[in-house]
Amino acid sequence: MITRQTLEKRYGRVQWPRVLVLKGDDQDGYYLINDIDHLLRVAVQIVADRMKQSYYYAPRQPRLMEEVSDDVVATLPKTMQVIAQTTKIRNAREQLAFDRAAKDWALIQQAHDGDGLAAFTVLDNRKDHEYEDWSLEPLTNI
């Protein structure tokens, strides 16, 4: 999660106010931001709005395929060994993806509960998602 110190380093020397520009699918959103504390409050509002619009959802536990123990795998024909190893790799990848999504979901829940740093972290982490890009612009660039 992004810390207050990180935000101070990133935005502590910028001239306020700034405009937070949210890139949307049909239209962009604009928020006049007076300082870092205001940015955090607006981030909470944005995450709450996006929750209502179903941008975020709880991850589902993956359906992992049944694995065969290493002792049994050693007795199988080569082609079956490859399938067993592929199954283990697939399960590990799916579990890792679920664990990451669950961590992200926990952060989104924190943000939805009013944690400004968590909300800003959610926005920052998801900048590269479709329709979730944003920038903090000086008033002279708008």
FENGI-V786463 format. One record per residue. RES is the residue in three letters. PHI is phi in degrees with one decimal (NA if undefined). BURIAL is # if it has 16 or more other ideal C-beta (glycine too) atoms within 10 Angstrom, else .. Layout:
res=RES phi=PHI burial=BURIAL
res=RES phi=PHI burial=BURIAL
This chain:
res=MET phi=NA burial=.
res=ILE phi=-68.5 burial=#
res=THR phi=-96.5 burial=.
res=ARG phi=-60.9 burial=.
res=GLN phi=-62.5 burial=.
res=THR phi=-63.2 burial=.
res=LEU phi=-63.6 burial=#
res=GLU phi=-62.4 burial=.
res=LYS phi=-65.4 burial=.
res=ARG phi=-73.2 burial=.
res=TYR phi=-123.6 burial=.
res=GLY phi=-64.1 burial=.
res=ARG phi=-104.2 burial=.
res=VAL phi=-76.9 burial=.
res=GLN phi=-86.0 burial=.
res=TRP phi=-96.9 burial=.
res=PRO phi=-77.5 burial=.
res=ARG phi=-128.3 burial=#
res=VAL phi=-114.8 burial=#
res=LEU phi=-85.5 burial=#
res=VAL phi=-106.9 burial=#
res=LEU phi=-99.1 burial=#
res=LYS phi=-84.5 burial=.
res=GLY phi=-109.0 burial=.
res=ASP phi=-76.7 burial=.
res=ASP phi=-97.6 burial=.
res=GLN phi=-150.4 burial=.
res=ASP phi=-88.7 burial=.
res=GLY phi=-109.6 burial=.
res=TYR phi=-129.7 burial=.
res=TYR phi=-128.7 burial=#
res=LEU phi=-80.3 burial=.
res=ILE phi=-113.4 burial=#
res=ASN phi=-89.7 burial=.
res=ASP phi=-167.8 burial=.
res=ILE phi=-63.2 burial=#
res=ASP phi=-61.0 burial=.
res=HIS phi=-65.4 burial=#
res=LEU phi=-58.1 burial=#
res=LEU phi=-67.1 burial=#
res=ARG phi=-64.8 burial=.
res=VAL phi=-66.9 burial=#
res=ALA phi=-59.5 burial=#
res=VAL phi=-61.1 burial=#
res=GLN phi=-62.4 burial=.
res=ILE phi=-64.4 burial=#
res=VAL phi=-62.0 burial=#
res=ALA phi=-61.1 burial=.
res=ASP phi=-62.6 burial=.
res=ARG phi=-70.2 burial=#
res=MET phi=-63.4 burial=.
res=LYS phi=-64.3 burial=.
res=GLN phi=-90.5 burial=.
res=SER phi=64.0 burial=.
res=TYR phi=-67.1 burial=#
res=TYR phi=-119.2 burial=#
res=TYR phi=-150.9 burial=.
res=ALA phi=-68.3 burial=.
res=PRO phi=-72.3 burial=.
res=ARG phi=-96.8 burial=.
res=GLN phi=-60.2 burial=.
res=PRO phi=-70.7 burial=#
res=ARG phi=-89.4 burial=.
res=LEU phi=-84.8 burial=.
res=MET phi=-77.8 burial=.
res=GLU phi=-66.0 burial=.
res=GLU phi=-104.6 burial=.
res=VAL phi=-105.7 burial=#
res=SER phi=-64.6 burial=.
res=ASP phi=-60.7 burial=.
res=ASP phi=-63.5 burial=.
res=VAL phi=-71.1 burial=.
res=VAL phi=-57.9 burial=#
res=ALA phi=-62.3 burial=.
res=THR phi=-91.0 burial=.
res=LEU phi=-84.3 burial=.
res=PRO phi=-62.3 burial=.
res=LYS phi=-53.8 burial=.
res=THR phi=-63.1 burial=.
res=MET phi=-71.2 burial=.
res=GLN phi=-63.7 burial=.
res=VAL phi=-63.2 burial=.
res=ILE phi=-62.7 burial=.
res=ALA phi=-64.4 burial=#
res=GLN phi=-67.6 burial=.
res=THR phi=-63.0 burial=.
res=THR phi=-62.7 burial=#
res=LYS phi=-63.0 burial=#
res=ILE phi=-65.1 burial=.
res=ARG phi=-60.6 burial=.
res=ASN phi=-60.7 burial=#
res=ALA phi=-63.8 burial=.
res=ARG phi=-64.3 burial=.
res=GLU phi=-64.9 burial=.
res=GLN phi=-66.8 burial=.
res=LEU phi=-62.3 burial=.
res=ALA phi=-61.9 burial=.
res=PHE phi=-64.4 burial=.
res=ASP phi=-60.2 burial=.
res=ARG phi=-64.9 burial=.
res=ALA phi=-64.2 burial=.
res=ALA phi=-66.5 burial=.
res=LYS phi=-64.8 burial=.
res=ASP phi=-62.0 burial=#
res=TRP phi=-63.3 burial=.
res=ALA phi=-61.9 burial=.
res=LEU phi=-65.9 burial=#
res=ILE phi=-62.8 burial=#
res=GLN phi=-63.5 burial=#
res=GLN phi=-59.2 burial=#
res=ALA phi=-62.8 burial=#
res=HIS phi=-63.3 burial=#
res=ASP phi=-82.3 burial=.
res=GLY phi=107.6 burial=.
res=ASP phi=-81.8 burial=#
res=GLY phi=-64.1 burial=#
res=LEU phi=-65.9 burial=#
res=ALA phi=-64.4 burial=#
res=ALA phi=-63.0 burial=#
res=PHE phi=-64.1 burial=#
res=THR phi=-61.0 burial=#
res=VAL phi=-58.9 burial=#
res=LEU phi=-61.6 burial=#
res=ASP phi=-66.6 burial=.
res=ASN phi=-68.2 burial=.
res=ARG phi=-103.9 burial=#
res=LYS phi=-56.4 burial=.
res=ASP phi=-90.8 burial=.
res=HIS phi=-78.4 burial=.
res=GLU phi=-59.9 burial=.
res=TYR phi=65.2 burial=.
res=GLU phi=-122.4 burial=#
res=ASP phi=-71.2 burial=.
res=TRP phi=-153.7 burial=#
res=SER phi=-148.7 burial=.
res=LEU phi=-112.9 burial=.
res=GLU phi=-108.0 burial=.
res=PRO phi=-67.7 burial=.
res=LEU phi=-59.1 burial=.
res=THR phi=-69.8 burial=.
res=ASN phi=-91.9 burial=.
res=ILE phi=-93.7 burial=.
